[in-house]
Amino acid sequence: MATLQACRQIQLQFEPKLNELGKGKRLADGLSAVVQIENTLWLAHDETDTLERLTLSETGRTGQFSATDHNQFSLHDFLTLPVSTKNTRTRQQEIDIEGLAYADGYLWLTGSHSLKRNKPKPDQNVNRNQNRLANIIREGNRFLIARIQIETHKGSYRLGKTHKKRSAASLQGDKNDNELTKALAHDPHLAAFLSIPGKDNGFDIEGLAVINDRLFLGLRGPVLRGWAVILEIELDGQGRHLQTIGPNRQLYRKHFLQLGGLGIRDLCFRNADLLILAGPSMALDGPVSVFCWQNAGKVKDESFINATQLQKVIDIPFGHGDDHPEGMALFYPPNAKSATLLIVNDAAAKQRRPKKNRMLADIFPLP
């Protein structure tokens, strides 16, 4: 299948002050997750503890849309995060948000649950760089699976603090793990990878999709002998504990998918079909493709889905040293009746950033 070029683009415009993250980093330099709720786009950067909301509109240019009116929501205002906010030094600890989904009035989000390994630095000597490369970091806020209610406000949408029937909640956990990683601690396939950093093919959640109260979590790693993994879980009504699934009363289900050695970068449902953004599990540029697992939302047991059972929908362009497709969402342009596919990139290439506070995201047709 040939790689398709985006048929349209959308310009994401952030408020200049909110765009600056410090240390020369900006929201517009790259994004990790996206979801559309009516006339709004909700986005996340993987080095923050906030969610960004933009409002959609058409531009005068043919085939291009814009998203402006930037509002930022601190997750500390809605959730009790694993790392306390009382200490100002830890208040800005990143969550590494890698997945967003919207269902039944809730915005769902997941952190990566991954460990980090320090990078060598060109200005350091051999001994110091060896020490840096041996240093593995566990950041508690990455162990987050949460939901926050969405409410209407002045013709738009915002995160809500109170609601008669809905409440914000997160899966029970602390700065070291949560109920999911505890459940996986003795898993024959995944337990060994919980102590390995994400970019070393360790455990790393990078996709989230929700259907009928069930959460599908796509793993960038590990990839096991070429097979990628999706975890399926369900939370109780309070949104704080894992609920057993099916007649076998499992705390989670595993689905193995033959994606040609690629890991999972994002997920989204199109009715009962699951679209899968697949890319390298390691620190490589590509390839990147979108696959379709038909009727995934109707599965009632664990599964092995081989390559012949998956439809390759589209190959996604990627850069060399930049432009890494990270977030995917069904996108309904203003006044359109059919869905397209919106892709946002991490490490956005220079040509994607016409100004410091703006980034261009790609829109692809769906068959």
GUNUVO-41040 format. One record per residue: x, y, z of N, C-alpha, C, O in turn; residue in three letters. Coordinates in steps of 0.05 Angstrom, whole numbers, plus 5000, padded with zeros to 4 digits. Atoms other than C-alpha are relative to their C-alpha. Example, Ala and Ser with C-alpha at 12.3 -4.5 7.8 and 13.67 -1.06 7.14 Angstrom:
2
501849765000524649105156501850245000503950245013ALA 498449764999527349795143498550225014499550445018SER 
//
This chain:
367
501749765000500050005000501750255000503650275016MET 498449755001502750684981499350185023497150185034ALA 500449814979503651215033498450244990499150364970THR 501749785009498051735027500950265013501750265036LEU 499649744989499352465036497450115011495250045001GLN 502549894988494452845080498550164980499650314964ALA 501649855019488653115040499450285011498850464996CYS 500549744988487653685090501850035024503049835033ARG 498549954976490954005149498350175019496550325010GLN 501249834980488654335213502250155015504150035024ILE 498049844986492454905245499250025029497150135036GLN 500549994972492854835320501450255011503950285008LEU 498949754991493855515353499750025030497550025041GLN 499949994971495955565426500550285010501850444996PHE 499449744988495956165471503050025006504249835017GLU 497049984998503256425471501049935028503049795030PRO 499050054973504056415547499649715008501449595020LYS 500550284993500855725555501749814983502249584991LEU 498450175019504955465496502849945011504049745005ASN 497350024990511555565534500149815023498749855043GLU 499850204978513454955577502550035016502849895036LEU 497549974987520255195599502249844987501649644973GLY 497750145011527254975580499949984970500849794958LYS 500149995029525855165508498049824987497949794963GLY 502050185011520154675500497350134998496650315014LYS 502649885005513254845473497949794994498649574984ARG 502250175008506454525465500049944970499649724961LEU 500250025030506754665390502349844988502349794964ALA 497850165010513254265384499249714996500649564982ASP 500850285003509553605390497949925020497850025042GLY 502350084983503353265418499949695000500949564982LEU 500150294997502052565443497349874998497149634994SER 502750125000494452475444498050224991498450454995ALA 502149815009488152785414497449854999497249614994VAL 502750105004480652685415498150234994498650455004VAL 501949795007474853075386497449965016496449745018GLN 502650004987468653255426498450224987498850464993ILE 501649805015463653605380501850214987503450144970GLU 498549785013466654285362502750065014503850275010ASN 497549954985472754205408502049774995501249544991THR 497850205000479453845404501350015027501950235038LEU 498650024975482653595467502749864995502849664981TRP 497350085007490153495465501749985025501250105045LEU 498250024977495853285510502950004989503549894968ALA 497150025004503353385511501149815021500349825044HIS 499150214981507252815543501950105022502849945038ASP 498349904979511453275587498650205018499850375030GLU 501549814984505853645623498149845019497949605017THR 502150114984500453525675497450154994495850195012ASP 502349845008495153905636498749884975499949724961THR 501450065025489953805581499450274986498950474999LEU 500449765016489054305525497549974984497049774971GLU 502550005016482354485493500150224980500750464986ARG 500249815021481754825426497349984987496049774988LEU 502649995013475455035388500450004969502050154959THR 499750045028474654835315498550224984496450314992LEU 501349835020472955295256501349964973503549854971SER 498950025027473955315181501550264995501050475006GLU 498449765008479055785150499250074971497749934958THR 500649925028478656155084501549844980500849844956GLY 498550165019483755685054498649744994497649615013ARG 501350245008481055095016501349765013503849725012THR 499050244988481754445053501450025027502449835037GLY 498649974975484554735117498050105022496250265016GLN 501549914977481454825186501850115021504350085019PHE 498449904978483755175248498749935027496349885028SER 500950054973483155045322501350215018503750215022ALA 499049774985483755655367498650005027497649805037THR 501349964974481055935433501049805020499549655032ASP 498650204983486055545474499350045030499650265041HIS 500450014971484055355545501549775011501749564999ASN 498350204987488454965592498849915026497850085042GLN 501150114976486154505648502149845015503249655004PHE 498150144983490754285704498749755012496549785024SER 501250244990489353565723500049995031498549855043LEU 500049994971491153735795497450125011496750085034HIS 502549884991484554125798497749795001495649855012ASP 502250195003480453495784500749725012498849575018PHE 499250264991484452895807502150015022503650215024LEU 497850034981488852675865502149834986501849584984THR 497950145015495152485827501849845019502049915043LEU 498350164983499951955853502150155015502750095038PRO 498149844986505152475869498750255010497450404995VAL 501449784986502652995919500750274987502950324978SER 499649735010501753715896500850195021501350435016THR 499249824978503553995964502850094997503550325005LYS 497249935005510853995946500250134973499949994953ASN 500049855026511754525892502049884981501849924957THR 498050125018517854155865498949774985499949714963ARG 501250235014513553565846497450074986496349904972THR 502649925011507453955824500049974970497949884958ARG 499950015029509753975752501049744989501649724965GLN 499150265011511753245747498249914978495749914981GLN 501650085023509553005679498449745005499249585021GLU 501650244999504152475672500649824977500049584977ILE 499450155024506652255604497449904988497149664983ASP 502650075011499552265577500449904971501550044954ILE 499650135026499451795517497449924987497449834964GLU 502550085012492151655506497650165011497550215035GLY 502449864992485552045507497649864985497949774963LEU 502450115013478551785493497550135014497750215037ALA 502449884990471452045502497749794998497349684976TYR 502350195000465451605522498250065023499150115045ALA 502149994980458951685560500450245019500150215043ASP 499849764984460352395583502750035015503050225030GLY 497449994986467452245608502250044979502249924958TYR 497449995015474252445580501849815016502449865039LEU 498250194988478851855594502950064992503350164970TRP 497249955006486351905597501849785013501049675034LEU 498150194988492251445610502950114998503650234978THR 497249955001499451565629501449754988500149544984GLY 498650225013504851125598500549765018500949545008SER 499250214981506250715661502849904995503549685004HIS 497450095008513350685635502250125017501850325030SER 497749904987520150765666501750164979501550114955LEU 498349845017525351255638502949925005503749865027LYS 497150034998532751165624501350264992500650384972ARG 498749755006537251775626501549994973502649784966ASN 498549995025540251995560502950085004503550255022LYS 497249905000547752065549500050284989498350364973PRO 499849725009549952785538502750044986504849944995LYS 497549985015555152985486502250155015504650125008PRO 497949854986558753455535501049855025502649965040ASP 499250164977559652895587502149804992502249724969GLN 498050205006565552425592498849725001496549685007ASN 501050275003565051675583498949895026496749775026VAL 501050114974564351505657497350125007495549975016ASN 502549874993558852015668497749914982495549874991ARG 502150095019555051795606499349715006496949635003ASN 500750284992555551065628498250005024496349855026GLN 501749984976552651265695497250104993495250015004ASN 502649905008547151655661498349784987496049754992ARG 501450215014545351075617499149775018497449615011LEU 500750214981545050615677497850105020496749945035ALA 502049884981540251085715497249974989496550084968ASN 502850045007532950865711498250155019498650145044ILE 501749824984527551345735497149905000496049834979ILE 502950074997520551175761498650255009499150365030ARG 501649764994515651765760497249925006495849814988GLU 502650104990509351635800497650084984495749934981GLY 502349905014504652065759499549864973497449894961ASN 500450165025505751615698498049775004496949664985ARG 501850234994501651075734497250105004496050085026PHE 502649874998495051415719498149904978498849924954LEU 502250055018488651175687497650145013496850075035ILE 502049824987483151685699497850084981498050054956ALA 502249895015476551965677499150265013499250295038ARG 501049754990473852675684497550074984497550054960ILE 502549945014466752885668500250254983501650444990GLN 500149775019465453355610497350135004495250005005ILE 502549864998460253895617499950234980502050324971GLU 500349785019457454425570500250265015499350295038THR 499749734987459055155584500250204977502150214962HIS 500149795020457155745540500549904972502150014957LYS 499850115027456355325478502449844993502849764970GLY 497650175005462754935487500149795022498149745036SER 499650224981465554385531502450075018504350195010TYR 497749964981469954395593500049765019498049615021ARG 499950204979472253925648498250095023498350325030LEU 501849924978467153905704500949905027502149685029GLY 499250074973468353895778497849855016498449685032LYS 502250134986461453675802497849934980497350074961THR 502250095017455753295771498449805017499549645032HIS 501750174984449852925801500549714995500349545014LYS 499850285006451152275765502949924993503449684991LYS 497350065009458552315745502050125019501550335031ARG 497949894983464952425783502749924989503149704978SER 497250055008472352475766501249785018500649785042ALA 498850214984476351875789502449884985502749924961ALA 497850135013482751495776500449725013499749685036SER 499450274990484950765784501750025024503750165024LEU 498550004975487450635854502949944996503649744983GLN 497250055003494950695858501650205017500450365032GLY 498249814985500951075887502350064982502350014958ASP 497749915016507651345865501749774988503549824972LYS 498450235009510350645852498549824980499849704963ASN 501550175018504750285815497050055004496250235019ASP 502949984995497150195810498949724998500449524995ASN 501250275000492249625809500649844975500849594976GLU 499450145024493749465737502849885000503249644995LEU 497250114999501349395745500349795021501949605018THR 499950214980500248995809498849754989499949534994LYS 501250245012495648525771501849874979501849634976ALA 498250105021500948455716502649895012504249784997LEU 497550074988506548315765500849714998503149644999ALA 499550285003505847565756499149904972498849664968HIS 501050085027503547565683502349864985504649974985ASP 497950155014507547055642501250144976503450084968PRO 499049855023508247525583501250275007503150354994HIS 499449724996508848215613501550075025502850285027LEU 498849934974511548175684502950084997503850265010ALA 497149955003518848155662500650284988502850384991ALA 499549755014517948805623499350245017499850475009PHE 500949774983515149235680502450155011502150395017LEU 497649864989522249395704501950094978504150184984SER 498349915022524949565635498850264989496450284985ILE 501049745010524450285609498549964973499149784958PRO 501750025023519350405555501550004973500849844955GLY 498549985025524250595501502049774996503549774976LYS 498350245003528049945513498349754994499149535000ASP 502050215004521949525492498749915026497749695028ASN 501450054975519449555564497150064999496050144978GLY 502849954998512349635587499450294996500550465009PHE 500449725008509450265556497250024987496849934964ASP 502749965011502050445546500050264983500850474992ILE 500149765018501150915486497450034985497250204968GLU 502549985014494050805463497749955019497949785037GLY 502350044983487150855494497550034982497250224967LEU 502749985013480150705466498049885020498649705034ALA 502150084981473650615505497549934985496650084967VAL 502650085012467350245485498549835021499649645033ILE 501850154982461549995529501349955027501349725037ASN 498750024974465350135594502649845000503849815021ASP 497550165001471349725570502250184988501850324969ARG 497749845008478150055563502049814985502749604996LEU 498050145016482949805509502650175002502650404994PHE 497549864996490149995526502149884980502749644982LEU 498150105020495149935468502950045010503650255020GLY 497349994990502349775486502050054977502049914957LEU 497749965019508150075448502049775005503249684986ARG 498250224993512249555484498949865025497449995041GLY 498250155018513549015495498749894975496249854975PRO 500850155024513048715426501349735002503849725004VAL 499050274995513747965434500249844975498149754964LEU 499550155025516847605375498250104977497149954961ARG 501549875022513448105329497050055006495650174990GLY 502949974993506648095365499750235020501050245041TRP 500749784982503848735396497849925019496549715014ALA 501850074979499448735457498050225005498750465007VAL 502149824990492849065475498849875025498149645026ILE 501350084976490249015546497250105001496750334994LEU 502849924997482849035559499349995029499649785042GLU 500849994972480349255627497350145003496350264984ILE 502549864993473949505660500250095029501149945046GLU 499949904973473449945721497249995013495249984999LEU 502650014986467949925774498650274996499750464985ASP 501749775003462450445777501250255011500750485002GLY 498749774988466650905821502550084984503750294989GLN 497749935016472350885770502749985015504750105007GLY 497650014984477450695823501349725002503649695011ARG 499050284997478349935820499549844974497549894960HIS 500450185022479249405767497649825006497249735029LEU 502350174997472949005756500549754983501649774961GLN 499550255015473248275734498350004974496150114973THR 501250015026471448135662499249714993500849534997ILE 500850265011467447545634499749785020500149815044GLY 500550234982465946855661502449905014502249785036PRO 497550084987473246735678500950195022502850155036ASN 499549804979473047345724503050094999504350095020ARG 497349895003479647625697500150295006498250445001GLN 499649714996482348295719500850144975500550394973LEU 499349895026484748405648500149784980500549554986TYR 499750195023484748075580502350104983502950334982ARG 497849945018490548045532499249934971498149714966LYS 500550055028489848105457502750044986504050254988HIS 497549995014495947955414499450054970497749914958PHE 500449925027496348275345502649994984504650094993LEU 497750025017501148125288500250244982499050254961GLN 499849745014503048825266502750034986503750254982LEU 497449985014509548645230502350105017504150225006GLY 497949924983513848775290499750285012501450375028GLY 500549734990510949465305498549995026497149805032LEU 501549974975508349695372497650194994497250284972GLY 502449845003501950095384500550285011501450325033ILE 499649724993502150855385497450135009497450325025ARG 502649904991494650995392497849824990498249664972ASP 502450155007487650705386497650184999497550385013LEU 502649884998480750935370497949824987498549684968CYS 502250175011474050595356498650154978498150394981PHE 501949905021470050695293497749805000497849594987ARG 502150194993463550375314501349775016502649825036ASN 498850224985465749675336502849934990504249775002ALA 497350065011472049675293502150175015501650415021ASP 497949864986478549865327502250084980503449904967LEU 497849905016483450305289502550015017502450105040LEU 497550034985490650195309502250154986502950094963ILE 497749865010496250695298502549855009503149835033LEU 497850174993502450255295502650134991502850234969ALA 497449895006509750475297502149855015501549665029GLY 497850144987516550255322499850005031499050205042PRO 499950014971517150025394502550145011502550245033SER 497449894991524350275398500250294989498450394977MET 499649725008527250965384500850024971503150094964ALA 499649995029526450935309497950194988495950255001LEU 501949815012522851395260497549864989495349974993ASP 502350135012518350905224500649714994502749615003GLY 502449915014514850555190497750055020497749975043PRO 502449944985507950795214497649934982497450024960VAL 502350085015501350495192497549995018497849975042SER 502550044986494050475212498749744991498449694967VAL 501350255005490749795217497250005011496650175029PHE 502750034990483549595228499549725010499949524995CYS 500850264989481449025274497050015001495850145019TRP 502949995003474248905254498649875024499449655033GLN 501750104979469048805309501649955026500849785042ASN 498550044975474248855364498350075025498749955046ALA 501749924977469049195408498049795008496749825028GLY 501950214994464948555407501349745010500049555015LYS 498650244991470348065429499149935029498650105045VAL 500950094973468447645490502149825013501649695034LYS 497950164989475047295503502750114991502850304975ASP 497449925010482547375495500449914972499049734962GLU 499850065029485047335424502850034990504550175000SER 497649975017490747245375499050084973497549944960PHE 500949905026489647665313502450014982504150184984ILE 497750015018494447485258499750204977497650334974ASN 499949795021496247935199497849974980496850184970ALA 502150035020491047635153497350085010495450124995THR 502549914988485547835202499950305004497950415013GLN 499849714997487748565201500050134973501350044954LEU 500049845024486349075147501850245003501550405021GLN 498449764999491749575133498550234986497850214962LYS 501749785010487950235124501750204985500950294964VAL 498449795012493550715108502850005012503249935036ILE 497349964991501050825113500350305005499550474989ASP 499849724992502651475149502850114996504749975003ILE 497449885003508351935129501450065027500050125046PRO 498549944976513852035180502650134992503550114969PHE 497649865006520152445185502549845008502349615016GLY 497550124993527452285196501350185022502450395017HIS 499249844977529252525266497950195010498350325030GLY 502249834991522652885271497449884989497449674977ASP 502650085010515152825255499449705006499349534988ASP 500750274992513452195295497050005006496150115027HIS 502950024995505852045290499549875027500349645032PRO 500450104973503551955362497149995008496349805023GLU 502849994992496152135369498249974976498850074954GLY 501950055021490151925328497250025011496649945033MET 502849984992482752075330498350014975499150114954ALA 501949955020476652035287499450295000499150425021LEU 500349715002475552735261497750064981497749984958PHE 502349915016468953025237500450304995499950465013TYR 499749725006470453685201497450155004495350035002PRO 502549844998465454255212498249954975499249974952PRO 502050035020459154115172500349744983499049714963ASN 499650255015461653425149498449785013497949785037ALA 501650224990457552785156501649755004500849575019LYS 498350244997463152275150502650065014503650285013SER 497649964984469252165192502549984983502649844963ALA 497350035011476452265172501849935023500949875045THR 498150084980482752105210502050235006503350334987LEU 498249784992486652635249502549885014502249715031LEU 497450094989494052505265501650245010501950434996ILE 498249794989498352935311502749875004502949635010VAL 497350094999505852875314501550095025501250325034ASN 497949924981511152875368502450094984502850014961ASP 497649905013517653225351499350114972500550044952ALA 501049895025514053635298502250124983503850274993ALA 498149895018518153815237499750304997497550415003ALA 500049705001519954545225497750104982496450304988LYS 502049915018515154595166497149985011495250095000GLN 502650024986509454405213499550225019497350255030ARG 500149794980510855005257500350274988502550394989ARG 499749745014509355635218500650235020501950435012PRO 499349814979509756025284500649845025499949615027LYS 499350144975512255865354497749875014497949665027LYS 502350104985505255755380498049854982495749824989ASN 501850145018502355385320501249754989503649734985ARG 499150255012502754685293497849904980495549934985MET 501850125019499654355232499849705004501849565004LEU 500650294998496353675241498749914974497550074960ALA 500950115025494453215184497249865002496649735023ASP 502650135002487452965163500149824976500749914954ILE 500050195021486952335122497249894995495649875013PHE 502650125006480952035086499949715012501949585015PRO 500550274992477951385112498349864980496349964971LEU 501650155020475450855064497349915012495749794998PRO 
//
